């Protein structure tokens, strides 16, 4: 039972979980606004020929992978199961590392919030609402949302943190 005595101090873990909660709230709020104000397939230009707020649904994984499969229910629930398992692992890691606010723990908090934001949509609606559309010259980036942005930002922070030199290396 020594693991019970190694629990992180709640103060820092609270801030990490707050980051995840804020991502979920921002994701739900933006998706709700888009659903109420933009018809499915519609768009509002923000920066002409560069950025639009759209309203699309994605039944597949990232970049609509597996969206056109013959078994959409299998894909939906496989994505839900995978996301929930990953979120559970991330939560365990956050609890174990939550005594410290580091680039790694902040990145994991962002990933957790983004994962839970999208899995909510998959469970409740069967698909994820994507609404940020970016064009760079002739290139069109696939539409995404706040949760997607949070997961990608967290992954980039983890990558950057892994490339930093180890500060505890012997001299």
N, CA, C and O of each residue as an XYZ file, in Angstrom:
684
protein
N       0.813     -1.208      0.000
C       0.000      0.000      0.000
C       0.853      1.268      0.000
O       0.368      2.353      0.319
N       2.127      1.119     -0.361
C       2.992      2.297     -0.382
C       2.560      3.300     -1.444
O       2.868      4.487     -1.336
N       1.840      2.828     -2.484
C       1.408      3.745     -3.529
C       0.419      4.776     -2.993
O       0.293      5.861     -3.561
N      -0.286      4.453     -1.906
C      -1.213      5.422     -1.321
C      -0.485      6.611     -0.711
O      -1.009      7.725     -0.690
N       0.720      6.372     -0.216
C       1.471      7.470      0.394
C       2.192      8.316     -0.644
O       2.709      9.387     -0.325
N       2.227      7.839     -1.887
C       2.932      8.567     -2.943
C       2.011      9.412     -3.811
O       2.425      9.869     -4.877
N       0.788      9.626     -3.385
C      -0.138     10.435     -4.174
C       0.384     11.872     -4.239
O       0.930     12.378     -3.258
N       0.219     12.529     -5.386
C       0.692     13.909     -5.492
C      -0.136     14.856     -4.638
O      -1.276     14.574     -4.268
N       0.474     15.970     -4.347
C      -0.265     16.999     -3.622
C      -1.408     17.494     -4.498
O      -1.189     17.784     -5.675
N      -2.603     17.598     -3.967
C      -3.757     17.967     -4.780
C      -3.649     19.332     -5.450
O      -4.254     19.553     -6.499
N      -2.886     20.248     -4.859
C      -2.822     21.593     -5.441
C      -2.369     21.567     -6.893
O      -3.009     22.192     -7.739
N      -1.311     20.880     -7.201
C      -0.783     20.881     -8.562
C      -1.629     20.001     -9.485
O      -1.879     20.359    -10.637
N      -2.060     18.870     -8.979
C      -2.921     18.011     -9.788
C      -4.206     18.755    -10.142
O      -4.720     18.614    -11.252
N      -4.720     19.535     -9.215
C      -5.918     20.331     -9.477
C      -5.715     21.225    -10.697
O      -6.600     21.300    -11.549
N      -4.583     21.900    -10.803
C      -4.328     22.809    -11.922
C      -4.237     22.049    -13.243
O      -4.694     22.535    -14.277
N      -3.654     20.874    -13.206
C      -3.567     20.066    -14.422
C      -4.954     19.609    -14.867
O      -5.283     19.656    -16.052
N      -5.754     19.171    -13.913
C      -7.111     18.752    -14.258
C      -7.969     19.944    -14.680
O      -8.885     19.798    -15.489
N      -7.672     21.123    -14.130
C      -8.368     22.334    -14.555
C      -8.056     22.655    -16.020
O      -8.945     23.075    -16.762
N      -6.814     22.462    -16.439
C      -6.458     22.663    -17.847
C      -7.307     21.744    -18.723
O      -7.881     22.181    -19.721
N      -7.383     20.470    -18.343
C      -8.203     19.522    -19.109
C      -9.667     19.959    -19.137
O     -10.312     19.914    -20.184
N     -10.186     20.380    -17.988
C     -11.585     20.809    -17.910
C     -11.840     22.042    -18.779
O     -12.876     22.134    -19.437
N     -10.903     22.983    -18.783
C     -11.069     24.187    -19.610
C     -11.067     23.845    -21.094
O     -11.801     24.453    -21.873
N     -10.249     22.880    -21.486
C     -10.249     22.436    -22.885
C     -11.609     21.844    -23.232
O     -12.171     22.148    -24.285
N     -12.140     20.998    -22.349
C     -13.446     20.378    -22.594
C     -14.532     21.442    -22.684
O     -15.385     21.383    -23.571
N     -14.510     22.406    -21.784
C     -15.516     23.475    -21.787
C     -15.410     24.316    -23.062
O     -16.425     24.620    -23.690
N     -14.199     24.689    -23.441
C     -14.012     25.474    -24.676
C     -14.458     24.675    -25.896
O     -15.077     25.219    -26.810
N     -14.143     23.394    -25.906
C     -14.526     22.534    -27.028
C     -16.043     22.417    -27.117
O     -16.612     22.598    -28.194
N     -16.700     22.121    -26.013
C     -18.161     21.988    -26.021
C     -18.817     23.317    -26.383
O     -19.773     23.355    -27.158
N     -18.301     24.404    -25.820
C     -18.894     25.712    -26.098
C     -18.800     26.094    -27.571
O     -19.771     26.579    -28.151
N     -17.648     25.879    -28.169
C     -17.487     26.248    -29.580
C     -18.312     25.345    -30.483
O     -18.911     25.815    -31.451
N     -18.348     24.052    -30.177
C     -19.151     23.132    -30.996
C     -20.641     23.442    -30.869
O     -21.377     23.360    -31.853
N     -21.081     23.792    -29.689
C     -22.486     24.158    -29.490
C     -22.809     25.429    -30.263
O     -23.852     25.507    -30.913
N     -21.924     26.432    -30.200
C     -22.159     27.683    -30.925
C     -22.259     27.410    -32.422
O     -23.167     27.902    -33.092
N     -21.326     26.627    -32.936
C     -21.339     26.310    -34.369
C     -22.636     25.590    -34.735
O     -23.256     25.916    -35.748
N     -23.052     24.615    -33.923
C     -24.280     23.867    -34.206
C     -25.509     24.760    -34.241
O     -26.427     24.536    -35.030
N     -25.523     25.777    -33.378
C     -26.682     26.661    -33.294
C     -26.687     27.776    -34.331
O     -27.755     28.278    -34.683
N     -25.510     28.177    -34.831
C     -25.425     29.358    -35.688
C     -25.033     29.100    -37.131
O     -25.201     29.981    -37.973
N     -24.519     27.926    -37.439
C     -24.097     27.643    -38.813
C     -24.763     26.346    -39.254
O     -24.599     25.315    -38.602
N     -25.513     26.384    -40.353
C     -26.139     25.141    -40.816
C     -25.075     24.142    -41.265
O     -23.989     24.534    -41.692
N     -25.388     22.862    -41.166
C     -24.462     21.824    -41.579
C     -24.034     22.071    -43.029
O     -24.876     22.195    -43.918
N     -22.743     22.140    -43.255
C     -22.209     22.428    -44.587
C     -21.997     23.911    -44.839
O     -21.398     24.282    -45.848
N     -22.477     24.768    -43.944
C     -22.337     26.206    -44.106
C     -20.992     26.704    -43.599
O     -20.225     25.957    -42.992
N     -20.717     27.986    -43.861
C     -19.436     28.560    -43.445
C     -19.551     30.060    -43.261
O     -20.367     30.727    -43.898
N     -18.702     30.579    -42.363
C     -18.567     32.018    -42.147
C     -17.105     32.384    -42.399
O     -16.221     31.905    -41.688
N     -16.835     33.232    -43.409
C     -15.437     33.631    -43.642
C     -14.930     34.507    -42.493
O     -15.622     35.422    -42.049
N     -13.730     34.220    -42.024
C     -13.097     35.028    -40.985
C     -11.989     35.859    -41.615
O     -11.941     37.077    -41.444
N     -11.103     35.197    -42.341
C     -10.060     35.856    -43.134
C     -10.203     35.299    -44.548
O      -9.879     34.136    -44.788
N     -10.686     36.120    -45.488
C     -10.966     35.605    -46.832
C      -9.779     34.837    -47.434
O      -8.624     35.249    -47.328
N     -10.111     33.708    -48.069
C      -9.158     32.816    -48.731
C      -8.133     32.213    -47.778
O      -7.131     31.659    -48.230
N      -8.364     32.310    -46.445
C      -7.422     31.719    -45.490
C      -8.127     30.956    -44.366
O      -7.782     29.805    -44.097
N      -9.119     31.586    -43.700
C      -9.744     30.968    -42.529
C     -11.253     31.147    -42.567
O     -11.764     32.248    -42.774
N     -11.962     30.019    -42.359
C     -13.421     30.056    -42.266
C     -13.862     29.213    -41.076
O     -13.195     28.251    -40.696
N     -15.003     29.595    -40.493
C     -15.670     28.778    -39.491
C     -16.764     28.025    -40.246
O     -17.669     28.630    -40.820
N     -16.666     26.705    -40.234
C     -17.589     25.863    -40.984
C     -18.383     24.984    -40.021
O     -18.218     25.073    -38.804
N     -19.232     24.148    -40.570
C     -19.966     23.177    -39.753
C     -19.990     21.848    -40.507
O     -20.761     21.658    -41.448
N     -19.128     20.941    -40.067
C     -19.044     19.606    -40.644
C     -19.045     18.587    -39.527
O     -18.724     18.909    -38.383
N     -19.400     17.374    -39.852
C     -19.282     16.282    -38.890
C     -18.294     15.257    -39.433
O     -18.167     15.071    -40.643
N     -17.602     14.603    -38.518
C     -16.595     13.614    -38.876
C     -16.906     12.329    -38.113
O     -16.818     12.292    -36.886
N     -17.266     11.290    -38.837
C     -17.575     10.009    -38.208
C     -16.341      9.130    -38.080
O     -16.392      8.081    -37.438
N     -15.238      9.541    -38.681
C     -14.014      8.744    -38.634
C     -13.039      9.271    -37.604
O     -13.396     10.025    -36.699
N     -11.803      8.853    -37.771
C     -10.725      9.305    -36.893
C     -10.164     10.612    -37.447
O     -10.823     11.288    -38.236
N      -8.960     10.963    -37.037
C      -8.322     12.185    -37.524
C      -8.278     12.184    -39.055
O      -8.053     11.149    -39.683
N      -8.497     13.356    -39.637
C      -8.502     13.542    -41.089
C      -9.555     12.670    -41.775
O      -9.412     12.326    -42.949
N     -10.604     12.318    -41.048
C     -11.715     11.499    -41.542
C     -11.298     10.083    -41.933
O     -11.970      9.441    -42.741
N     -10.196      9.593    -41.368
C      -9.804      8.209    -41.626
C     -10.905      7.274    -41.153
O     -11.480      7.483    -40.085
N     -11.198      6.262    -41.925
C     -12.198      5.240    -41.624
C     -13.628      5.772    -41.653
O     -14.543      5.061    -41.235
N     -13.852      6.983    -42.127
C     -15.203      7.553    -42.132
C     -16.109      6.843    -43.132
O     -17.317      6.756    -42.909
N     -15.559      6.341    -44.212
C     -16.373      5.714    -45.254
C     -16.349      4.191    -45.167
O     -16.537      3.512    -46.177
N     -16.128      3.666    -44.009
C     -16.058      2.224    -43.833
C     -17.436      1.588    -43.944
O     -18.457      2.260    -43.796
N     -17.453      0.298    -44.202
C     -18.722     -0.423    -44.296
C     -19.327     -0.675    -42.914
O     -20.503     -1.025    -42.810
N     -18.537     -0.501    -41.860
C     -19.012     -0.739    -40.487
C     -18.819      0.496    -39.623
O     -17.943      0.505    -38.758
N     -19.623      1.548    -39.838
C     -19.412      2.781    -39.067
C     -19.599      2.598    -37.560
O     -18.934      3.277    -36.778
N     -20.491      1.693    -37.135
C     -20.672      1.473    -35.697
C     -19.433      0.852    -35.071
O     -19.057      1.188    -33.948
N     -18.803     -0.058    -35.806
C     -17.582     -0.695    -35.306
C     -16.487      0.356    -35.154
O     -15.790      0.386    -34.140
N     -16.334      1.216    -36.154
C     -15.317      2.274    -36.105
C     -15.613      3.217    -34.954
O     -14.717      3.568    -34.186
N     -16.870      3.628    -34.832
C     -17.256      4.557    -33.760
C     -16.880      4.004    -32.392
O     -16.221      4.686    -31.607
N     -17.292      2.784    -32.105
C     -17.057      2.239    -30.773
C     -15.612      1.814    -30.568
O     -15.132      1.797    -29.434
N     -14.913      1.472    -31.640
C     -13.472      1.190    -31.515
C     -12.731      2.479    -31.161
O     -11.831      2.467    -30.321
N     -13.107      3.588    -31.798
C     -12.485      4.877    -31.477
C     -12.824      5.300    -30.050
O     -11.967      5.831    -29.344
N     -14.050      5.072    -29.624
C     -14.439      5.400    -28.251
C     -13.622      4.565    -27.266
O     -13.098      5.095    -26.286
N     -13.514      3.268    -27.523
C     -12.778      2.381    -26.612
C     -11.300      2.772    -26.554
O     -10.720      2.859    -25.472
N     -10.699      3.004    -27.712
C      -9.287      3.392    -27.741
C      -9.070      4.713    -27.011
O      -8.134      4.838    -26.221
N      -9.926      5.696    -27.267
C      -9.789      7.009    -26.639
C      -9.966      6.928    -25.137
O      -9.217      7.554    -24.387
N     -10.955      6.161    -24.689
C     -11.175      6.028    -23.248
C     -10.001      5.322    -22.573
O      -9.604      5.697    -21.470
N      -9.449      4.313    -23.220
C      -8.280      3.620    -22.656
C      -7.090      4.572    -22.578
O      -6.391      4.614    -21.565
N      -6.859      5.336    -23.648
C      -5.752      6.295    -23.652
C      -5.971      7.377    -22.596
O      -5.030      7.766    -21.904
N      -7.204      7.863    -22.469
C      -7.508      8.888    -21.468
C      -7.286      8.351    -20.056
O      -6.800      9.074    -19.186
N      -7.635      7.100    -19.826
C      -7.427      6.497    -18.517
C      -5.934      6.404    -18.195
O      -5.512      6.712    -17.080
N      -5.153      5.984    -19.167
C      -3.692      5.896    -18.966
C      -3.114      7.282    -18.694
O      -2.286      7.444    -17.798
N      -3.544      8.276    -19.461
C      -3.051      9.646    -19.261
C      -3.443     10.148    -17.876
O      -2.642     10.795    -17.202
N      -4.656      9.858    -17.449
C      -5.094     10.280    -16.120
C      -4.223      9.639    -15.034
O      -3.830     10.314    -14.082
N      -3.924      8.365    -15.166
C      -3.057      7.683    -14.195
C      -1.675      8.340    -14.168
O      -1.110      8.568    -13.098
N      -1.141      8.639    -15.341
C       0.177      9.292    -15.408
C       0.108     10.673    -14.762
O       1.020     11.065    -14.032
N      -0.953     11.401    -15.023
C      -1.101     12.726    -14.404
C      -1.191     12.625    -12.887
O      -0.612     13.447    -12.176
N      -1.899     11.642    -12.394
C      -1.996     11.465    -10.945
C      -0.614     11.168    -10.368
O      -0.255     11.683     -9.309
N       0.148     10.349    -11.059
C       1.487      9.989    -10.566
C       2.476     11.144    -10.688
O       3.322     11.330     -9.812
N       2.377     11.925    -11.772
C       3.312     13.032    -11.992
C       2.745     14.378    -11.555
O       3.427     15.398    -11.651
N       1.518     14.388    -11.082
C       0.798     15.621    -10.812
C       1.334     16.481     -9.701
O       0.780     17.544     -9.419
N       2.407     16.044     -9.057
C       3.019     16.872     -8.021
C       3.810     18.020     -8.641
O       4.191     18.962     -7.947
N       4.052     17.941     -9.932
C       4.877     18.946    -10.611
C       4.152     19.499    -11.828
O       3.505     18.763    -12.573
N       4.272     20.799    -12.015
C       3.802     21.417    -13.250
C       5.001     21.474    -14.183
O       5.894     22.306    -14.019
N       5.010     20.588    -15.153
C       6.104     20.544    -16.118
C       5.510     20.624    -17.521
O       4.294     20.565    -17.700
N       6.377     20.758    -18.495
C       5.915     20.762    -19.881
C       5.204     19.441    -20.192
O       4.197     19.426    -20.900
N       5.722     18.355    -19.671
C       5.116     17.046    -19.901
C       3.731     16.953    -19.283
O       2.798     16.504    -19.949
N       3.568     17.363    -18.036
C       2.260     17.235    -17.392
C       1.237     18.188    -18.019
O       0.062     17.842    -18.137
N       1.670     19.366    -18.415
C       0.757     20.301    -19.092
C       0.335     19.723    -20.440
O      -0.835     19.801    -20.813
N       1.290     19.141    -21.171
C       0.978     18.516    -22.458
C      -0.025     17.385    -22.277
O      -0.977     17.266    -23.048
N       0.186     16.558    -21.267
C      -0.743     15.455    -21.014
C      -2.130     15.963    -20.623
O      -3.138     15.368    -21.004
N      -2.187     17.052    -19.871
C      -3.481     17.644    -19.506
C      -4.219     18.149    -20.752
O      -5.436     17.994    -20.859
N      -3.488     18.747    -21.685
C      -4.101     19.200    -22.939
C      -4.625     18.016    -23.750
O      -5.733     18.061    -24.284
N      -3.828     16.966    -23.835
C      -4.237     15.779    -24.588
C      -5.462     15.138    -23.943
O      -6.391     14.732    -24.642
N      -5.469     15.047    -22.621
C      -6.616     14.465    -21.912
C      -7.893     15.254    -22.198
O      -8.927     14.667    -22.518
N      -7.823     16.574    -22.085
C      -9.001     17.400    -22.354
C      -9.499     17.259    -23.779
O     -10.703     17.154    -24.014
N      -8.575     17.255    -24.734
C      -8.968     17.104    -26.133
C      -9.577     15.745    -26.425
O     -10.578     15.640    -27.134
N      -8.970     14.710    -25.877
C      -9.490     13.355    -26.089
C     -10.900     13.219    -25.523
O     -11.782     12.663    -26.177
N     -11.111     13.722    -24.315
C     -12.437     13.624    -23.706
C     -13.463     14.495    -24.416
O     -14.640     14.141    -24.482
N     -13.024     15.635    -24.948
C     -13.943     16.485    -25.708
C     -14.480     15.780    -26.944
O     -15.679     15.831    -27.220
N     -13.599     15.122    -27.689
C     -14.044     14.425    -28.895
C     -14.785     13.134    -28.583
O     -15.733     12.784    -29.286
N     -14.366     12.414    -27.534
C     -15.056     11.158    -27.225
C     -16.490     11.437    -26.760
O     -17.380     10.619    -26.988
N     -16.717     12.569    -26.122
C     -18.079     12.965    -25.746
C     -18.963     13.016    -26.987
O     -20.064     12.465    -26.993
N     -18.481     13.675    -28.037
C     -19.264     13.786    -29.274
C     -19.532     12.418    -29.889
O     -20.643     12.142    -30.341
N     -18.520     11.569    -29.904
C     -18.687     10.238    -30.505
C     -19.740      9.424    -29.762
O     -20.545      8.725    -30.379
N     -19.729      9.519    -28.428
C     -20.696      8.762    -27.634
C     -22.099      9.336    -27.787
O     -23.054      8.594    -28.017
N     -22.227     10.654    -27.659
C     -23.547     11.292    -27.647
C     -24.141     11.447    -29.046
O     -25.327     11.188    -29.247
N     -23.319     11.870    -30.022
C     -23.844     12.195    -31.346
C     -23.436     11.205    -32.439
O     -24.026     11.212    -33.520
N     -22.459     10.373    -32.185
C     -22.005      9.422    -33.200
C     -20.956      9.979    -34.131
O     -20.402      9.244    -34.949
N     -20.670     11.271    -34.024
C     -19.647     11.906    -34.853
C     -19.113     13.128    -34.110
O     -19.654     13.539    -33.084
N     -18.051     13.689    -34.648
C     -17.400     14.852    -34.048
C     -17.657     16.064    -34.935
O     -17.579     15.966    -36.160
N     -17.962     17.197    -34.328
C     -18.153     18.439    -35.081
C     -16.792     19.080    -35.323
O     -16.048     19.350    -34.381
N     -16.473     19.320    -36.590
C     -15.263     20.044    -36.980
C     -15.697     21.363    -37.601
O     -16.680     21.416    -38.339
N     -14.954     22.433    -37.298
C     -15.435     23.739    -37.765
C     -14.350     24.745    -38.122
O     -14.674     25.825    -38.615
N     -13.108     24.444    -37.901
C     -12.047     25.386    -38.269
C     -11.455     24.931    -39.595
O     -10.900     23.837    -39.696
N     -11.578     25.772    -40.599
C     -11.100     25.438    -41.944
C     -10.001     26.415    -42.335
O     -10.191     27.631    -42.302
N      -8.852     25.865    -42.706
C      -7.697     26.690    -43.063
C      -7.278     26.387    -44.492
O      -7.163     25.226    -44.887
N      -7.052     27.444    -45.261
C      -6.505     27.339    -46.614
C      -5.175     28.084    -46.635
O      -5.080     29.218    -46.164
N      -4.162     27.445    -47.178
C      -2.873     28.109    -47.383
C      -2.561     27.965    -48.863
O      -2.198     26.887    -49.336
N      -2.707     29.068    -49.584
C      -2.599     29.085    -51.043
C      -3.587     28.069    -51.606
O      -4.786     28.202    -51.358
N      -3.142     27.068    -52.347
C      -4.057     26.086    -52.930
C      -4.299     24.906    -51.996
O      -5.107     24.031    -52.305
N      -3.609     24.871    -50.856
C      -3.728     23.741    -49.947
C      -4.868     23.957    -48.954
O      -4.988     25.023    -48.350
N      -5.698     22.931    -48.796
C      -6.799     22.988    -47.844
C      -6.512     22.000    -46.727
O      -6.438     20.796    -46.968
N      -6.347     22.498    -45.504
C      -6.130     21.630    -44.351
C      -7.478     21.055    -43.938
O      -8.473     21.779    -43.940
N      -7.541     19.753    -43.577
C      -8.830     19.196    -43.129
C      -9.384     19.962    -41.921
O      -8.637     20.371    -41.031
N     -10.699     20.146    -41.912
C     -11.346     20.879    -40.821
C     -11.052     20.206    -39.487
O     -10.903     18.986    -39.413
N     -10.970     21.018    -38.431
C     -10.660     20.507    -37.092
C     -11.414     21.316    -36.067
O     -12.197     22.197    -36.423
N     -11.187     21.026    -34.780
C     -11.905     21.707    -33.703
C     -10.956     21.992    -32.542
O      -9.760     21.715    -32.639
N     -11.474     22.538    -31.455
C     -10.663     22.892    -30.289
C     -10.017     21.656    -29.672
O      -8.849     21.696    -29.285
N     -10.765     20.560    -29.576
C     -10.219     19.332    -28.997
C      -9.049     18.823    -29.830
O      -8.018     18.433    -29.283
N      -9.207     18.826    -31.153
C      -8.119     18.398    -32.033
C      -6.887     19.277    -31.827
O      -5.765     18.779    -31.742
N      -7.105     20.573    -31.749
C      -5.996     21.520    -31.548
C      -5.280     21.246    -30.238
O      -4.054     21.330    -30.162
N      -6.043     20.919    -29.212
C      -5.465     20.645    -27.905
C      -4.616     19.371    -27.928
O      -3.528     19.336    -27.353
N      -5.111     18.335    -28.589
C      -4.356     17.080    -28.689
C      -3.060     17.308    -29.466
O      -2.000     16.839    -29.052
N      -3.137     18.019    -30.580
C      -1.937     18.268    -31.395
C      -0.952     19.155    -30.635
O       0.251     18.895    -30.656
N      -1.439     20.186    -29.971
C      -0.565     21.054    -29.181
C       0.124     20.259    -28.073
O       1.326     20.406    -27.856
N      -0.636     19.418    -27.376
C      -0.054     18.581    -26.332
C       0.999     17.634    -26.884
O       2.054     17.455    -26.276
N       0.721     17.026    -28.034
C       1.693     16.113    -28.651
C       2.964     16.860    -29.063
O       4.069     16.346    -28.894
N       2.809     18.067    -29.600
C       3.985     18.868    -29.982
C       4.800     19.256    -28.747
O       6.030     19.235    -28.784
N       4.121     19.607    -27.663
C       4.833     19.934    -26.422
C       5.587     18.723    -25.879
O       6.707     18.857    -25.385
N       4.975     17.535    -25.970
C       5.675     16.321    -25.543
C       6.916     16.075    -26.398
O       7.969     15.699    -25.881
N       6.788     16.287    -27.695
C       7.927     16.112    -28.594
C       9.037     17.102    -28.266
O      10.207     16.729    -28.184
N       8.664     18.362    -28.081
C       9.658     19.382    -27.724
C      10.331     19.060    -26.395
O      11.546     19.201    -26.256
N       9.534     18.625    -25.420
C      10.090     18.295    -24.114
C      11.044     17.101    -24.198
O      12.040     17.044    -23.476
N      10.735     16.161    -25.073
C      11.613     14.993    -25.211
C      12.949     15.354    -25.858
O      13.929     14.626    -25.698
N      12.996     16.456    -26.579
C      14.241     16.874    -27.237
C      15.094     17.786    -26.363
O      16.235     18.089    -26.711
N      14.555     18.221    -25.243
C      15.339     19.067    -24.332
C      16.417     18.240    -23.670
O      16.202     17.066    -23.371
N      17.582     18.840    -23.433
C      18.619     18.084    -22.742
C      18.187     17.767    -21.316
O      17.470     18.546    -20.688
N      18.625     16.630    -20.815
C      18.292     16.215    -19.459
C      19.004     17.127    -18.471
O      20.233     17.187    -18.460
N      18.260     17.826    -17.656
C      18.839     18.794    -16.707
C      19.440     18.106    -15.504
O      20.204     18.731    -14.769
N      19.131     16.858    -15.275
C      19.658     16.151    -14.116
C      20.866     15.278    -14.476
O      21.270     14.422    -13.689
N      21.432     15.492    -15.646
C      22.572     14.688    -16.079
C      23.781     14.974    -15.175
O      23.996     16.111    -14.754
N      24.569     13.925    -14.884
C      25.748     14.147    -14.031
C      26.770     15.030    -14.723
O      26.901     15.010    -15.946
N      27.489     15.805    -13.925
C      28.473     16.752    -14.497
C      29.827     16.137    -14.586
O      30.770     16.785    -15.039
